């Protein structure tokens, strides 16, 4: 019969296996959420701020990567505009200037999409746990 110390040690080993993720696994989880947020941001951008002229639109330049802005794989995923001009326009529209009234569309999308982002991250985490046998 196993003693209490043995049972607790085994329980601790199981918990560590479920929560100690590698940077690649954390990046896989956050990338799933980042992709959902990117899609929601593109959709809102097309509805609210799509210009009728030109072919180069701000909503076409939103990307998600599973690295930091410095290109470091640490488990973080980033959603951003890949064009500085479009990023500056998005900031002006979101935050406002003395010429534009702020509509805070990025914050609204972030808040409204959070349940779906977390659901996507949860699903990815469950895949990792299943692969590990939990």
Secondary structure, 3 states (H helix, E strand, C coil): CCCHHHHHHHHHHHHHHHHCCCHHHHHHHHHHHHHHHHHHHHHHHHHHHCCCCCCCCHHHHEEEECCCCCCCCCCCCEEEECCHHHHHHHHHHHHCCCCCCCCCHHHHHHHHHHHHHHHHHHHHHHHHHHHHCC
